[in-house]
Amino acid sequence: MLETILNASKSDSHLAALVDEAREYAQVYLLAKQRHKGCSGTGELMTLKEEFKDTVDRMVRYCKMKGHLSGACAYDPESVADALMNKH
């Protein structure tokens, strides 16, 4: 799924902007997750995860609308965040 989105973003400036936004949220979320210790900050971490997930959902909806993706697009937010940070 992510590979398809990244490939489509090369020729779609709106999708490229959505990918950039998702990368920013992924970076913040992963950094917060790395620094998270125990129960302290659990609420903030969950909020960051939800905000990241919302940006990925917007990308998926846009891709479905444009015909880049079809069918159910279930994903693991952790894996998508890691992949976004490791692919440019």
PDB file of N, CA, C and O in Angstrom:
ATOM      1  N   MET A   1       0.816  -1.183   0.000  1.00  0.00           N
ATOM      2  CA  MET A   1       0.000   0.000   0.000  1.00  0.00           C
ATOM      3  C   MET A   1       0.869   1.260   0.000  1.00  0.00           C
ATOM      4  O   MET A   1       0.669   2.152  -0.824  1.00  0.00           O
ATOM      5  N   LEU A   2       1.824   1.333   0.914  1.00  0.00           N
ATOM      6  CA  LEU A   2       2.642   2.535   1.024  1.00  0.00           C
ATOM      7  C   LEU A   2       3.490   2.750  -0.223  1.00  0.00           C
ATOM      8  O   LEU A   2       3.677   3.882  -0.669  1.00  0.00           O
ATOM      9  N   GLU A   3       3.994   1.668  -0.776  1.00  0.00           N
ATOM     10  CA  GLU A   3       4.808   1.778  -1.997  1.00  0.00           C
ATOM     11  C   GLU A   3       3.987   2.390  -3.131  1.00  0.00           C
ATOM     12  O   GLU A   3       4.485   3.229  -3.882  1.00  0.00           O
ATOM     13  N   THR A   4       2.737   1.970  -3.250  1.00  0.00           N
ATOM     14  CA  THR A   4       1.834   2.515  -4.272  1.00  0.00           C
ATOM     15  C   THR A   4       1.609   4.004  -4.045  1.00  0.00           C
ATOM     16  O   THR A   4       1.639   4.791  -4.991  1.00  0.00           O
ATOM     17  N   ILE A   5       1.385   4.387  -2.799  1.00  0.00           N
ATOM     18  CA  ILE A   5       1.164   5.799  -2.466  1.00  0.00           C
ATOM     19  C   ILE A   5       2.405   6.615  -2.799  1.00  0.00           C
ATOM     20  O   ILE A   5       2.303   7.677  -3.413  1.00  0.00           O
ATOM     21  N   LEU A   6       3.569   6.130  -2.400  1.00  0.00           N
ATOM     22  CA  LEU A   6       4.804   6.876  -2.652  1.00  0.00           C
ATOM     23  C   LEU A   6       5.078   7.019  -4.146  1.00  0.00           C
ATOM     24  O   LEU A   6       5.514   8.078  -4.598  1.00  0.00           O
ATOM     25  N   ASN A   7       4.826   5.970  -4.909  1.00  0.00           N
ATOM     26  CA  ASN A   7       5.015   6.044  -6.363  1.00  0.00           C
ATOM     27  C   ASN A   7       4.050   7.039  -6.992  1.00  0.00           C
ATOM     28  O   ASN A   7       4.442   7.821  -7.858  1.00  0.00           O
ATOM     29  N   ALA A   8       2.789   7.015  -6.562  1.00  0.00           N
ATOM     30  CA  ALA A   8       1.790   7.935  -7.109  1.00  0.00           C
ATOM     31  C   ALA A   8       2.109   9.382  -6.726  1.00  0.00           C
ATOM     32  O   ALA A   8       1.788  10.305  -7.475  1.00  0.00           O
ATOM     33  N   SER A   9       2.730   9.581  -5.579  1.00  0.00           N
ATOM     34  CA  SER A   9       3.027  10.946  -5.120  1.00  0.00           C
ATOM     35  C   SER A   9       4.090  11.631  -5.984  1.00  0.00           C
ATOM     36  O   SER A   9       4.231  12.854  -5.943  1.00  0.00           O
ATOM     37  N   LYS A  10       4.832  10.849  -6.761  1.00  0.00           N
ATOM     38  CA  LYS A  10       5.861  11.424  -7.630  1.00  0.00           C
ATOM     39  C   LYS A  10       5.255  12.266  -8.744  1.00  0.00           C
ATOM     40  O   LYS A  10       5.906  13.177  -9.256  1.00  0.00           O
ATOM     41  N   SER A  11       4.012  11.968  -9.124  1.00  0.00           N
ATOM     42  CA  SER A  11       3.374  12.715 -10.200  1.00  0.00           C
ATOM     43  C   SER A  11       2.106  13.439  -9.745  1.00  0.00           C
ATOM     44  O   SER A  11       1.333  13.911 -10.578  1.00  0.00           O
ATOM     45  N   ASP A  12       1.888  13.529  -8.441  1.00  0.00           N
ATOM     46  CA  ASP A  12       0.693  14.184  -7.898  1.00  0.00           C
ATOM     47  C   ASP A  12       1.129  15.088  -6.749  1.00  0.00           C
ATOM     48  O   ASP A  12       1.461  14.608  -5.665  1.00  0.00           O
ATOM     49  N   SER A  13       1.127  16.388  -6.989  1.00  0.00           N
ATOM     50  CA  SER A  13       1.641  17.328  -5.988  1.00  0.00           C
ATOM     51  C   SER A  13       0.791  17.354  -4.715  1.00  0.00           C
ATOM     52  O   SER A  13       1.326  17.538  -3.621  1.00  0.00           O
ATOM     53  N   HIS A  14      -0.526  17.171  -4.847  1.00  0.00           N
ATOM     54  CA  HIS A  14      -1.370  17.161  -3.651  1.00  0.00           C
ATOM     55  C   HIS A  14      -1.048  15.936  -2.790  1.00  0.00           C
ATOM     56  O   HIS A  14      -0.945  16.038  -1.567  1.00  0.00           O
ATOM     57  N   LEU A  15      -0.893  14.793  -3.429  1.00  0.00           N
ATOM     58  CA  LEU A  15      -0.533  13.573  -2.698  1.00  0.00           C
ATOM     59  C   LEU A  15       0.860  13.708  -2.092  1.00  0.00           C
ATOM     60  O   LEU A  15       1.097  13.249  -0.975  1.00  0.00           O
ATOM     61  N   ALA A  16       1.779  14.332  -2.820  1.00  0.00           N
ATOM     62  CA  ALA A  16       3.130  14.549  -2.281  1.00  0.00           C
ATOM     63  C   ALA A  16       3.070  15.385  -1.006  1.00  0.00           C
ATOM     64  O   ALA A  16       3.808  15.126  -0.055  1.00  0.00           O
ATOM     65  N   ALA A  17       2.192  16.386  -0.987  1.00  0.00           N
ATOM     66  CA  ALA A  17       2.032  17.206   0.220  1.00  0.00           C
ATOM     67  C   ALA A  17       1.457  16.383   1.367  1.00  0.00           C
ATOM     68  O   ALA A  17       1.867  16.550   2.516  1.00  0.00           O
ATOM     69  N   LEU A  18       0.513  15.495   1.066  1.00  0.00           N
ATOM     70  CA  LEU A  18      -0.041  14.618   2.102  1.00  0.00           C
ATOM     71  C   LEU A  18       1.022  13.670   2.652  1.00  0.00           C
ATOM     72  O   LEU A  18       1.061  13.403   3.853  1.00  0.00           O
ATOM     73  N   VAL A  19       1.875  13.170   1.777  1.00  0.00           N
ATOM     74  CA  VAL A  19       2.968  12.283   2.203  1.00  0.00           C
ATOM     75  C   VAL A  19       3.939  13.047   3.098  1.00  0.00           C
ATOM     76  O   VAL A  19       4.378  12.526   4.123  1.00  0.00           O
ATOM     77  N   ASP A  20       4.275  14.273   2.721  1.00  0.00           N
ATOM     78  CA  ASP A  20       5.168  15.093   3.554  1.00  0.00           C
ATOM     79  C   ASP A  20       4.571  15.338   4.927  1.00  0.00           C
ATOM     80  O   ASP A  20       5.269  15.269   5.939  1.00  0.00           O
ATOM     81  N   GLU A  21       3.263  15.627   4.960  1.00  0.00           N
ATOM     82  CA  GLU A  21       2.586  15.847   6.242  1.00  0.00           C
ATOM     83  C   GLU A  21       2.618  14.578   7.091  1.00  0.00           C
ATOM     84  O   GLU A  21       2.871  14.637   8.294  1.00  0.00           O
ATOM     85  N   ALA A  22       2.363  13.439   6.464  1.00  0.00           N
ATOM     86  CA  ALA A  22       2.388  12.165   7.192  1.00  0.00           C
ATOM     87  C   ALA A  22       3.786  11.882   7.717  1.00  0.00           C
ATOM     88  O   ALA A  22       3.938  11.368   8.825  1.00  0.00           O
ATOM     89  N   ARG A  23       4.809  12.210   6.936  1.00  0.00           N
ATOM     90  CA  ARG A  23       6.202  12.015   7.393  1.00  0.00           C
ATOM     91  C   ARG A  23       6.490  12.865   8.626  1.00  0.00           C
ATOM     92  O   ARG A  23       7.138  12.401   9.564  1.00  0.00           O
ATOM     93  N   GLU A  24       6.012  14.101   8.626  1.00  0.00           N
ATOM     94  CA  GLU A  24       6.225  14.970   9.789  1.00  0.00           C
ATOM     95  C   GLU A  24       5.565  14.387  11.030  1.00  0.00           C
ATOM     96  O   GLU A  24       6.172  14.343  12.100  1.00  0.00           O
ATOM     97  N   TYR A  25       4.318  13.940  10.885  1.00  0.00           N
ATOM     98  CA  TYR A  25       3.623  13.331  12.020  1.00  0.00           C
ATOM     99  C   TYR A  25       4.312  12.044  12.457  1.00  0.00           C
ATOM    100  O   TYR A  25       4.410  11.768  13.653  1.00  0.00           O
ATOM    101  N   ALA A  26       4.788  11.259  11.503  1.00  0.00           N
ATOM    102  CA  ALA A  26       5.490  10.013  11.834  1.00  0.00           C
ATOM    103  C   ALA A  26       6.749  10.315  12.632  1.00  0.00           C
ATOM    104  O   ALA A  26       7.047   9.634  13.613  1.00  0.00           O
ATOM    105  N   GLN A  27       7.480  11.325  12.215  1.00  0.00           N
ATOM    106  CA  GLN A  27       8.719  11.687  12.907  1.00  0.00           C
ATOM    107  C   GLN A  27       8.435  12.099  14.348  1.00  0.00           C
ATOM    108  O   GLN A  27       9.123  11.655  15.267  1.00  0.00           O
ATOM    109  N   VAL A  28       7.437  12.936  14.548  1.00  0.00           N
ATOM    110  CA  VAL A  28       7.086  13.386  15.901  1.00  0.00           C
ATOM    111  C   VAL A  28       6.605  12.207  16.746  1.00  0.00           C
ATOM    112  O   VAL A  28       7.010  12.050  17.898  1.00  0.00           O
ATOM    113  N   TYR A  29       5.738  11.383  16.160  1.00  0.00           N
ATOM    114  CA  TYR A  29       5.211  10.230  16.892  1.00  0.00           C
ATOM    115  C   TYR A  29       6.324   9.268  17.290  1.00  0.00           C
ATOM    116  O   TYR A  29       6.384   8.831  18.439  1.00  0.00           O
ATOM    117  N   LEU A  30       7.200   8.937  16.355  1.00  0.00           N
ATOM    118  CA  LEU A  30       8.279   7.985  16.660  1.00  0.00           C
ATOM    119  C   LEU A  30       9.257   8.540  17.684  1.00  0.00           C
ATOM    120  O   LEU A  30       9.759   7.800  18.530  1.00  0.00           O
ATOM    121  N   LEU A  31       9.527   9.824  17.614  1.00  0.00           N
ATOM    122  CA  LEU A  31      10.407  10.448  18.604  1.00  0.00           C
ATOM    123  C   LEU A  31       9.768  10.395  19.990  1.00  0.00           C
ATOM    124  O   LEU A  31      10.430  10.052  20.969  1.00  0.00           O
ATOM    125  N   ALA A  32       8.491  10.730  20.071  1.00  0.00           N
ATOM    126  CA  ALA A  32       7.784  10.684  21.360  1.00  0.00           C
ATOM    127  C   ALA A  32       7.732   9.252  21.891  1.00  0.00           C
ATOM    128  O   ALA A  32       7.880   9.022  23.092  1.00  0.00           O
ATOM    129  N   LYS A  33       7.522   8.302  21.000  1.00  0.00           N
ATOM    130  CA  LYS A  33       7.468   6.893  21.406  1.00  0.00           C
ATOM    131  C   LYS A  33       8.812   6.440  21.968  1.00  0.00           C
ATOM    132  O   LYS A  33       8.864   5.704  22.954  1.00  0.00           O
ATOM    133  N   GLN A  34       9.901   6.883  21.336  1.00  0.00           N
ATOM    134  CA  GLN A  34      11.247   6.543  21.794  1.00  0.00           C
ATOM    135  C   GLN A  34      11.508   7.073  23.201  1.00  0.00           C
ATOM    136  O   GLN A  34      12.140   6.403  24.017  1.00  0.00           O
ATOM    137  N   ARG A  35      11.022   8.265  23.476  1.00  0.00           N
ATOM    138  CA  ARG A  35      11.286   8.915  24.760  1.00  0.00           C
ATOM    139  C   ARG A  35      10.297   8.534  25.839  1.00  0.00           C
ATOM    140  O   ARG A  35      10.491   8.877  27.005  1.00  0.00           O
ATOM    141  N   HIS A  36       9.242   7.834  25.473  1.00  0.00           N
ATOM    142  CA  HIS A  36       8.193   7.466  26.416  1.00  0.00           C
ATOM    143  C   HIS A  36       8.700   6.454  27.429  1.00  0.00           C
ATOM    144  O   HIS A  36       9.284   5.433  27.066  1.00  0.00           O
ATOM    145  N   LYS A  37       8.476   6.744  28.679  1.00  0.00           N
ATOM    146  CA  LYS A  37       8.898   5.844  29.763  1.00  0.00           C
ATOM    147  C   LYS A  37       7.704   5.600  30.689  1.00  0.00           C
ATOM    148  O   LYS A  37       7.099   6.550  31.187  1.00  0.00           O
ATOM    149  N   GLY A  38       7.375   4.360  30.913  1.00  0.00           N
ATOM    150  CA  GLY A  38       6.306   4.021  31.845  1.00  0.00           C
ATOM    151  C   GLY A  38       4.968   4.600  31.430  1.00  0.00           C
ATOM    152  O   GLY A  38       4.665   4.681  30.240  1.00  0.00           O
ATOM    153  N   CYS A  39       4.163   5.003  32.407  1.00  0.00           N
ATOM    154  CA  CYS A  39       2.835   5.546  32.146  1.00  0.00           C
ATOM    155  C   CYS A  39       2.859   7.047  31.903  1.00  0.00           C
ATOM    156  O   CYS A  39       1.879   7.608  31.415  1.00  0.00           O
ATOM    157  N   SER A  40       3.944   7.693  32.230  1.00  0.00           N
ATOM    158  CA  SER A  40       4.036   9.138  32.057  1.00  0.00           C
ATOM    159  C   SER A  40       3.949   9.507  30.585  1.00  0.00           C
ATOM    160  O   SER A  40       4.728   9.017  29.767  1.00  0.00           O
ATOM    161  N   GLY A  41       3.005  10.365  30.255  1.00  0.00           N
ATOM    162  CA  GLY A  41       2.872  10.822  28.874  1.00  0.00           C
ATOM    163  C   GLY A  41       2.116   9.885  27.962  1.00  0.00           C
ATOM    164  O   GLY A  41       2.129  10.071  26.745  1.00  0.00           O
ATOM    165  N   THR A  42       1.452   8.877  28.520  1.00  0.00           N
ATOM    166  CA  THR A  42       0.723   7.917  27.700  1.00  0.00           C
ATOM    167  C   THR A  42      -0.369   8.593  26.883  1.00  0.00           C
ATOM    168  O   THR A  42      -0.564   8.269  25.711  1.00  0.00           O
ATOM    169  N   GLY A  43      -1.080   9.530  27.498  1.00  0.00           N
ATOM    170  CA  GLY A  43      -2.153  10.241  26.803  1.00  0.00           C
ATOM    171  C   GLY A  43      -1.637  11.024  25.615  1.00  0.00           C
ATOM    172  O   GLY A  43      -2.238  11.006  24.541  1.00  0.00           O
ATOM    173  N   GLU A  44      -0.521  11.714  25.808  1.00  0.00           N
ATOM    174  CA  GLU A  44       0.062  12.495  24.714  1.00  0.00           C
ATOM    175  C   GLU A  44       0.531  11.592  23.586  1.00  0.00           C
ATOM    176  O   GLU A  44       0.362  11.915  22.411  1.00  0.00           O
ATOM    177  N   LEU A  45       1.118  10.463  23.947  1.00  0.00           N
ATOM    178  CA  LEU A  45       1.593   9.521  22.938  1.00  0.00           C
ATOM    179  C   LEU A  45       0.423   8.976  22.120  1.00  0.00           C
ATOM    180  O   LEU A  45       0.522   8.857  20.899  1.00  0.00           O
ATOM    181  N   MET A  46      -0.674   8.647  22.782  1.00  0.00           N
ATOM    182  CA  MET A  46      -1.848   8.143  22.071  1.00  0.00           C
ATOM    183  C   MET A  46      -2.434   9.217  21.160  1.00  0.00           C
ATOM    184  O   MET A  46      -2.893   8.913  20.058  1.00  0.00           O
ATOM    185  N   THR A  47      -2.422  10.460  21.609  1.00  0.00           N
ATOM    186  CA  THR A  47      -2.906  11.565  20.777  1.00  0.00           C
ATOM    187  C   THR A  47      -2.045  11.715  19.533  1.00  0.00           C
ATOM    188  O   THR A  47      -2.567  11.894  18.433  1.00  0.00           O
ATOM    189  N   LEU A  48      -0.731  11.645  19.699  1.00  0.00           N
ATOM    190  CA  LEU A  48       0.172  11.747  18.551  1.00  0.00           C
ATOM    191  C   LEU A  48      -0.048  10.591  17.574  1.00  0.00           C
ATOM    192  O   LEU A  48      -0.011  10.779  16.358  1.00  0.00           O
ATOM    193  N   LYS A  49      -0.275   9.408  18.112  1.00  0.00           N
ATOM    194  CA  LYS A  49      -0.523   8.248  17.258  1.00  0.00           C
ATOM    195  C   LYS A  49      -1.814   8.441  16.463  1.00  0.00           C
ATOM    196  O   LYS A  49      -1.864   8.131  15.273  1.00  0.00           O
ATOM    197  N   GLU A  50      -2.849   8.949  17.113  1.00  0.00           N
ATOM    198  CA  GLU A  50      -4.122   9.188  16.429  1.00  0.00           C
ATOM    199  C   GLU A  50      -3.983  10.272  15.365  1.00  0.00           C
ATOM    200  O   GLU A  50      -4.554  10.153  14.281  1.00  0.00           O
ATOM    201  N   GLU A  51      -3.232  11.324  15.666  1.00  0.00           N
ATOM    202  CA  GLU A  51      -3.012  12.382  14.679  1.00  0.00           C
ATOM    203  C   GLU A  51      -2.258  11.831  13.471  1.00  0.00           C
ATOM    204  O   GLU A  51      -2.583  12.162  12.331  1.00  0.00           O
ATOM    205  N   PHE A  52      -1.267  11.001  13.715  1.00  0.00           N
ATOM    206  CA  PHE A  52      -0.534  10.375  12.620  1.00  0.00           C
ATOM    207  C   PHE A  52      -1.466   9.493  11.804  1.00  0.00           C
ATOM    208  O   PHE A  52      -1.476   9.562  10.575  1.00  0.00           O
ATOM    209  N   LYS A  53      -2.246   8.666  12.486  1.00  0.00           N
ATOM    210  CA  LYS A  53      -3.174   7.763  11.810  1.00  0.00           C
ATOM    211  C   LYS A  53      -4.165   8.553  10.958  1.00  0.00           C
ATOM    212  O   LYS A  53      -4.506   8.124   9.856  1.00  0.00           O
ATOM    213  N   ASP A  54      -4.629   9.692  11.451  1.00  0.00           N
ATOM    214  CA  ASP A  54      -5.550  10.528  10.681  1.00  0.00           C
ATOM    215  C   ASP A  54      -4.917  11.015   9.380  1.00  0.00           C
ATOM    216  O   ASP A  54      -5.591  11.071   8.351  1.00  0.00           O
ATOM    217  N   THR A  55      -3.635  11.367   9.410  1.00  0.00           N
ATOM    218  CA  THR A  55      -2.971  11.825   8.186  1.00  0.00           C
ATOM    219  C   THR A  55      -2.824  10.677   7.188  1.00  0.00           C
ATOM    220  O   THR A  55      -2.983  10.874   5.983  1.00  0.00           O
ATOM    221  N   VAL A  56      -2.524   9.487   7.687  1.00  0.00           N
ATOM    222  CA  VAL A  56      -2.418   8.323   6.798  1.00  0.00           C
ATOM    223  C   VAL A  56      -3.793   8.002   6.208  1.00  0.00           C
ATOM    224  O   VAL A  56      -3.901   7.680   5.025  1.00  0.00           O
ATOM    225  N   ASP A  57      -4.835   8.089   7.022  1.00  0.00           N
ATOM    226  CA  ASP A  57      -6.191   7.837   6.524  1.00  0.00           C
ATOM    227  C   ASP A  57      -6.552   8.826   5.418  1.00  0.00           C
ATOM    228  O   ASP A  57      -7.188   8.445   4.435  1.00  0.00           O
ATOM    229  N   ARG A  58      -6.156  10.091   5.564  1.00  0.00           N
ATOM    230  CA  ARG A  58      -6.417  11.086   4.512  1.00  0.00           C
ATOM    231  C   ARG A  58      -5.693  10.710   3.224  1.00  0.00           C
ATOM    232  O   ARG A  58      -6.253  10.841   2.136  1.00  0.00           O
ATOM    233  N   MET A  59      -4.448  10.242   3.343  1.00  0.00           N
ATOM    234  CA  MET A  59      -3.701   9.795   2.160  1.00  0.00           C
ATOM    235  C   MET A  59      -4.414   8.637   1.477  1.00  0.00           C
ATOM    236  O   MET A  59      -4.555   8.625   0.254  1.00  0.00           O
ATOM    237  N   VAL A  60      -4.858   7.676   2.256  1.00  0.00           N
ATOM    238  CA  VAL A  60      -5.526   6.493   1.711  1.00  0.00           C
ATOM    239  C   VAL A  60      -6.831   6.902   1.024  1.00  0.00           C
ATOM    240  O   VAL A  60      -7.115   6.449  -0.085  1.00  0.00           O
ATOM    241  N   ARG A  61      -7.632   7.763   1.682  1.00  0.00           N
ATOM    242  CA  ARG A  61      -8.887   8.210   1.063  1.00  0.00           C
ATOM    243  C   ARG A  61      -8.625   8.928  -0.255  1.00  0.00           C
ATOM    244  O   ARG A  61      -9.322   8.699  -1.244  1.00  0.00           O
ATOM    245  N   TYR A  62      -7.626   9.789  -0.264  1.00  0.00           N
ATOM    246  CA  TYR A  62      -7.280  10.521  -1.483  1.00  0.00           C
ATOM    247  C   TYR A  62      -6.865   9.543  -2.588  1.00  0.00           C
ATOM    248  O   TYR A  62      -7.291   9.679  -3.735  1.00  0.00           O
ATOM    249  N   CYS A  63      -6.045   8.573  -2.241  1.00  0.00           N
ATOM    250  CA  CYS A  63      -5.580   7.591  -3.231  1.00  0.00           C
ATOM    251  C   CYS A  63      -6.736   6.749  -3.767  1.00  0.00           C
ATOM    252  O   CYS A  63      -6.762   6.417  -4.952  1.00  0.00           O
ATOM    253  N   LYS A  64      -7.676   6.409  -2.916  1.00  0.00           N
ATOM    254  CA  LYS A  64      -8.840   5.659  -3.377  1.00  0.00           C
ATOM    255  C   LYS A  64      -9.675   6.519  -4.320  1.00  0.00           C
ATOM    256  O   LYS A  64     -10.153   6.039  -5.347  1.00  0.00           O
ATOM    257  N   MET A  65      -9.847   7.790  -3.970  1.00  0.00           N
ATOM    258  CA  MET A  65     -10.615   8.705  -4.809  1.00  0.00           C
ATOM    259  C   MET A  65      -9.971   8.859  -6.189  1.00  0.00           C
ATOM    260  O   MET A  65     -10.671   8.956  -7.197  1.00  0.00           O
ATOM    261  N   LYS A  66      -8.653   8.881  -6.230  1.00  0.00           N
ATOM    262  CA  LYS A  66      -7.911   9.034  -7.483  1.00  0.00           C
ATOM    263  C   LYS A  66      -7.708   7.717  -8.226  1.00  0.00           C
ATOM    264  O   LYS A  66      -7.216   7.717  -9.354  1.00  0.00           O
ATOM    265  N   GLY A  67      -8.080   6.596  -7.610  1.00  0.00           N
ATOM    266  CA  GLY A  67      -7.963   5.305  -8.255  1.00  0.00           C
ATOM    267  C   GLY A  67      -6.610   4.633  -8.096  1.00  0.00           C
ATOM    268  O   GLY A  67      -6.333   3.633  -8.758  1.00  0.00           O
ATOM    269  N   HIS A  68      -5.763   5.171  -7.224  1.00  0.00           N
ATOM    270  CA  HIS A  68      -4.453   4.552  -6.995  1.00  0.00           C
ATOM    271  C   HIS A  68      -4.561   3.305  -6.124  1.00  0.00           C
ATOM    272  O   HIS A  68      -3.755   2.383  -6.245  1.00  0.00           O
ATOM    273  N   LEU A  69      -5.563   3.284  -5.243  1.00  0.00           N
ATOM    274  CA  LEU A  69      -5.788   2.155  -4.338  1.00  0.00           C
ATOM    275  C   LEU A  69      -7.242   1.724  -4.446  1.00  0.00           C
ATOM    276  O   LEU A  69      -8.117   2.534  -4.751  1.00  0.00           O
ATOM    277  N   SER A  70      -7.493   0.446  -4.195  1.00  0.00           N
ATOM    278  CA  SER A  70      -8.864  -0.037  -4.168  1.00  0.00           C
ATOM    279  C   SER A  70      -9.001  -1.071  -3.063  1.00  0.00           C
ATOM    280  O   SER A  70      -8.013  -1.637  -2.594  1.00  0.00           O
ATOM    281  N   GLY A  71     -10.221  -1.305  -2.662  1.00  0.00           N
ATOM    282  CA  GLY A  71     -10.473  -2.304  -1.629  1.00  0.00           C
ATOM    283  C   GLY A  71     -10.077  -1.822  -0.247  1.00  0.00           C
ATOM    284  O   GLY A  71      -9.774  -0.648  -0.039  1.00  0.00           O
ATOM    285  N   ALA A  72     -10.088  -2.746   0.681  1.00  0.00           N
ATOM    286  CA  ALA A  72      -9.737  -2.437   2.061  1.00  0.00           C
ATOM    287  C   ALA A  72      -8.231  -2.189   2.169  1.00  0.00           C
ATOM    288  O   ALA A  72      -7.427  -2.903   1.571  1.00  0.00           O
ATOM    289  N   CYS A  73      -7.877  -1.192   2.920  1.00  0.00           N
ATOM    290  CA  CYS A  73      -6.461  -0.836   3.092  1.00  0.00           C
ATOM    291  C   CYS A  73      -6.129  -0.794   4.578  1.00  0.00           C
ATOM    292  O   CYS A  73      -5.866   0.271   5.136  1.00  0.00           O
ATOM    293  N   ALA A  74      -6.142  -1.949   5.204  1.00  0.00           N
ATOM    294  CA  ALA A  74      -5.778  -2.026   6.611  1.00  0.00           C
ATOM    295  C   ALA A  74      -4.260  -1.882   6.726  1.00  0.00           C
ATOM    296  O   ALA A  74      -3.511  -2.353   5.870  1.00  0.00           O
ATOM    297  N   TYR A  75      -3.828  -1.231   7.785  1.00  0.00           N
ATOM    298  CA  TYR A  75      -2.394  -1.036   7.987  1.00  0.00           C
ATOM    299  C   TYR A  75      -2.082  -0.927   9.465  1.00  0.00           C
ATOM    300  O   TYR A  75      -2.948  -0.622  10.285  1.00  0.00           O
ATOM    301  N   ASP A  76      -0.835  -1.180   9.782  1.00  0.00           N
ATOM    302  CA  ASP A  76      -0.336  -1.025  11.139  1.00  0.00           C
ATOM    303  C   ASP A  76       0.359   0.337  11.218  1.00  0.00           C
ATOM    304  O   ASP A  76       1.361   0.546  10.534  1.00  0.00           O
ATOM    305  N   PRO A  77      -0.145   1.265  12.029  1.00  0.00           N
ATOM    306  CA  PRO A  77       0.460   2.599  12.104  1.00  0.00           C
ATOM    307  C   PRO A  77       1.952   2.575  12.422  1.00  0.00           C
ATOM    308  O   PRO A  77       2.710   3.396  11.904  1.00  0.00           O
ATOM    309  N   GLU A  78       2.373   1.650  13.262  1.00  0.00           N
ATOM    310  CA  GLU A  78       3.787   1.554  13.627  1.00  0.00           C
ATOM    311  C   GLU A  78       4.645   1.258  12.389  1.00  0.00           C
ATOM    312  O   GLU A  78       5.678   1.889  12.165  1.00  0.00           O
ATOM    313  N   SER A  79       4.194   0.295  11.601  1.00  0.00           N
ATOM    314  CA  SER A  79       4.949  -0.096  10.403  1.00  0.00           C
ATOM    315  C   SER A  79       4.966   1.016   9.376  1.00  0.00           C
ATOM    316  O   SER A  79       5.995   1.258   8.745  1.00  0.00           O
ATOM    317  N   VAL A  80       3.847   1.696   9.197  1.00  0.00           N
ATOM    318  CA  VAL A  80       3.776   2.786   8.232  1.00  0.00           C
ATOM    319  C   VAL A  80       4.682   3.935   8.669  1.00  0.00           C
ATOM    320  O   VAL A  80       5.378   4.526   7.843  1.00  0.00           O
ATOM    321  N   ALA A  81       4.674   4.252   9.958  1.00  0.00           N
ATOM    322  CA  ALA A  81       5.544   5.332  10.467  1.00  0.00           C
ATOM    323  C   ALA A  81       7.003   4.979  10.221  1.00  0.00           C
ATOM    324  O   ALA A  81       7.769   5.812   9.737  1.00  0.00           O
ATOM    325  N   ASP A  82       7.388   3.772  10.546  1.00  0.00           N
ATOM    326  CA  ASP A  82       8.772   3.342  10.309  1.00  0.00           C
ATOM    327  C   ASP A  82       9.121   3.402   8.828  1.00  0.00           C
ATOM    328  O   ASP A  82      10.187   3.896   8.461  1.00  0.00           O
ATOM    329  N   ALA A  83       8.240   2.908   7.986  1.00  0.00           N
ATOM    330  CA  ALA A  83       8.498   2.885   6.548  1.00  0.00           C
ATOM    331  C   ALA A  83       8.597   4.303   5.979  1.00  0.00           C
ATOM    332  O   ALA A  83       9.459   4.578   5.144  1.00  0.00           O
ATOM    333  N   LEU A  84       7.719   5.200   6.428  1.00  0.00           N
ATOM    334  CA  LEU A  84       7.787   6.585   5.934  1.00  0.00           C
ATOM    335  C   LEU A  84       9.104   7.248   6.283  1.00  0.00           C
ATOM    336  O   LEU A  84       9.627   8.048   5.507  1.00  0.00           O
ATOM    337  N   MET A  85       9.634   6.922   7.435  1.00  0.00           N
ATOM    338  CA  MET A  85      10.887   7.547   7.864  1.00  0.00           C
ATOM    339  C   MET A  85      12.097   6.919   7.165  1.00  0.00           C
ATOM    340  O   MET A  85      13.168   7.524   7.123  1.00  0.00           O
ATOM    341  N   ASN A  86      11.934   5.727   6.626  1.00  0.00           N
ATOM    342  CA  ASN A  86      13.045   5.040   5.987  1.00  0.00           C
ATOM    343  C   ASN A  86      13.011   5.083   4.472  1.00  0.00           C
ATOM    344  O   ASN A  86      13.943   4.608   3.822  1.00  0.00           O
ATOM    345  N   LYS A  87      11.952   5.643   3.894  1.00  0.00           N
ATOM    346  CA  LYS A  87      11.840   5.742   2.431  1.00  0.00           C
ATOM    347  C   LYS A  87      11.685   7.209   2.051  1.00  0.00           C
ATOM    348  O   LYS A  87      10.914   7.947   2.665  1.00  0.00           O
ATOM    349  N   HIS A  88      12.409   7.606   1.059  1.00  0.00           N
ATOM    350  CA  HIS A  88      12.308   9.011   0.636  1.00  0.00           C
ATOM    351  C   HIS A  88      12.002   9.099  -0.816  1.00  0.00           C
ATOM    352  O   HIS A  88      11.879  10.198  -1.356  1.00  0.00           O
TER     353      HIS A  88
END
